[in-house]
Amino acid sequence: MENDIEKENVTNEENEEKVEMKEETPETPHKEEREKDRKKRKIAEQAEEIKKLKKELEEERAAGGKAIEAAAAAKDQYLRLQAEWDNYRRRTAKERLELVDSAAKKVLTGFLPILDDCQRAMNVLRESDDSQAAVEGTELIYNKLTGYLNQCGVERIEALGAAFDTDFHEAVAQFPVEDPAKKNTVIDVTQEGYTLNGVVIRYAKVVVGI
């Protein structure tokens, strides 16, 4: 009797295991499908993420290209403005210098007739019976004036005995000479010429030997 009961229990356990196996067997394909679906979804999500990252990368590249173009345009504009400023500064400096030179030239040129008068006065005093003090006083004034003009860059053109040069001399007369060495040279100066910093501000009026 007990053996029959044990056999029946064993049979029941075997039947239960078979039932469990039968119940699990249909679920196995569903698990595989769910795993495949999960992998597909993961792959799809990764693909979407990659697509999104590619789009962002393209946008960043486009933005970077625009930024480079903007920087190049800004640099070009800066260089143009700097060049214009340099040109303006040089131009205004040149104009200012020319204005100062023009004013200085006008003022200093105004002293030249006074210098001429001093020379004439000295020549007259030397030939007259006036005292030596008058001659020395006039020479003192003349020397102070020429010294001041020399400090300002005014120099007398050494014309007498020099070869006639139209860059510095203005011929007011021609005079025949016997000495061949004096031909086309300055044999007399009727009015002194002067330069200001190497530039002629008054030509020397001369007599040229021919």
C-alpha positions in Angstrom: 0.0 0.0 0.0 2.8 2.4 1.0 4.6 1.5 -2.2 1.6 2.4 -4.2 1.3 5.7 -2.5 5.0 6.5 -3.1 4.7 5.6 -6.7 1.6 7.7 -7.0 3.5 10.7 -5.4 6.5 10.2 -7.7 4.1 10.1 -10.7 2.4 13.3 -9.5 5.8 15.0 -9.1 6.8 14.0 -12.6 3.5 15.1 -14.0 3.9 18.5 -12.2 7.4 18.9 -13.7 6.1 18.1 -17.1 3.3 20.7 -16.6 5.9 23.3 -15.6 8.1 22.4 -18.6 5.0 22.7 -20.8 4.2 26.1 -19.2 7.8 27.4 -19.7 8.3 26.1 -23.2 5.8 28.5 -24.8 7.4 31.5 -22.9 10.9 31.0 -24.3 10.2 32.4 -27.8 8.5 35.4 -26.2 11.6 36.1 -24.1 13.8 36.0 -27.2 11.5 38.3 -29.1 11.4 40.7 -26.2 15.2 40.6 -26.1 15.4 41.2 -29.8 12.9 44.1 -29.5 14.9 45.6 -26.6 18.1 45.4 -28.7 16.3 46.9 -31.7 15.0 49.7 -29.6 18.5 50.3 -28.1 20.0 50.2 -31.6 17.3 52.6 -32.8 17.9 54.9 -29.8 21.7 54.8 -30.5 21.1 55.6 -34.2 18.8 58.5 -33.2 21.4 59.8 -30.8 24.2 59.5 -33.5 21.9 61.3 -35.9 21.3 64.0 -33.3 25.0 64.3 -32.6 25.8 64.5 -36.3 23.3 67.3 -36.7 24.7 69.2 -33.8 28.2 68.7 -35.2 27.1 70.1 -38.6 25.5 73.1 -36.8 28.7 73.7 -34.8 30.8 73.5 -38.0 28.4 75.9 -39.7 28.6 78.2 -36.7 32.4 77.9 -36.6 32.6 78.7 -40.3 30.5 81.8 -39.8 32.6 82.8 -36.8 35.8 82.4 -38.9 34.2 84.5 -41.7 33.1 87.2 -39.2 36.6 87.2 -37.6 38.3 87.6 -41.0 35.9 90.4 -42.0 36.5 92.1 -38.6 40.3 91.8 -39.1 40.1 93.1 -42.6 38.0 96.1 -41.4 40.5 96.7 -38.6 43.4 96.7 -41.0 41.6 99.1 -43.3 40.8 101.4 -40.5 44.3 101.3 -39.2 45.7 102.1 -42.7 43.3 105.0 -43.0 44.3 106.3 -39.6 48.0 106.0 -40.5 47.4 107.8 -43.8 45.4 110.5 -42.0 48.0 110.9 -39.3 50.8 111.2 -41.9 48.8 113.6 -44.0 47.9 115.9 -41.1 51.5 115.8 -39.8 52.7 116.7 -43.2 50.2 119.5 -43.5 51.1 120.8 -40.0 54.8 120.7 -40.9 54.1 122.5 -44.2 52.1 125.1 -42.3 54.8 125.7 -39.8 57.4 125.8 -42.5 55.3 128.2 -44.5 54.8 130.5 -41.5 58.5 130.3 -40.6 59.5 131.0 -44.2 57.2 134.0 -44.3 58.5 135.4 -41.0 62.2 134.8 -41.8 61.8 136.1 -45.4 60.5 139.3 -43.8 63.9 139.8 -42.1 65.8 139.8 -45.4 65.1 143.4 -46.5 66.2 144.5 -43.0 69.4 142.6 -43.5 69.9 144.3 -46.9 69.4 147.7 -45.2 72.0 146.8 -42.6 74.5 145.9 -45.3 73.8 149.2 -47.2 74.1 151.2 -44.0 77.5 149.6 -43.2 78.7 150.3 -46.7 77.6 153.9 -46.5 79.1 154.4 -43.0 82.4 152.9 -44.0 82.6 155.4 -47.0 81.5 158.4 -44.9 83.2 160.4 -42.2 81.0 159.1 -39.4 82.6 157.8 -36.3 83.8 154.3 -35.9 81.2 153.7 -33.2 78.4 154.1 -35.7 80.0 151.5 -37.9 80.6 149.1 -35.1 77.1 149.6 -33.8 75.6 148.8 -37.2 77.8 145.8 -37.6 76.7 144.6 -34.1 73.1 144.8 -35.1 73.8 143.1 -38.4 75.8 140.3 -36.8 73.1 139.6 -34.2 70.4 139.5 -36.9 72.5 137.1 -39.1 73.3 135.0 -36.1 69.6 134.6 -35.2 68.7 133.8 -38.8 71.5 131.2 -39.0 70.0 129.5 -35.9 66.7 129.4 -37.6 68.3 127.6 -40.6 68.7 130.7 -42.9 72.0 130.6 -44.8 73.5 133.1 -47.2 74.2 131.8 -50.7 77.8 132.2 -51.5 77.5 133.5 -55.1 80.5 135.7 -55.9 83.1 133.9 -57.9 80.9 130.7 -58.2 79.7 129.2 -61.4 76.4 130.5 -62.5 73.7 128.1 -61.3 70.0 128.7 -62.0 69.1 126.7 -58.9 70.5 129.4 -56.7 71.2 132.5 -58.9 69.1 134.9 -60.9 71.0 136.7 -63.6 70.1 140.4 -63.8 72.9 141.3 -66.2 75.7 139.9 -68.3 79.1 141.5 -68.6 82.0 140.7 -71.1 85.2 139.5 -69.4 88.6 138.9 -70.8 89.6 136.1 -68.4 88.2 132.8 -69.8 88.1 131.5 -66.2 85.5 134.1 -65.3 83.1 133.3 -68.2 79.8 132.0 -67.0 80.7 132.8 -63.4 79.2 135.4 -61.0 81.4 138.5 -61.1 79.1 140.7 -59.0 76.1 140.3 -56.6 73.4 143.0 -56.6 71.3 141.3 -53.9 72.2 138.5 -51.6 70.3 135.2 -51.8 69.4 132.9 -48.9 68.3 129.4 -48.2 66.1 128.0 -45.4 67.2 124.5 -44.4 68.7 124.0 -47.8 65.7 125.4 -49.7 66.0 128.7 -51.6 63.8 131.4 -50.1 65.4 134.2 -52.2 67.6 133.8 -55.3 70.8 135.7 -55.4 70.6 138.4 -58.0 73.9 138.4 -59.9 75.9 139.7 -62.8 77.3 136.9 -65.0 80.6 137.1 -67.0 80.4 136.2 -70.7 
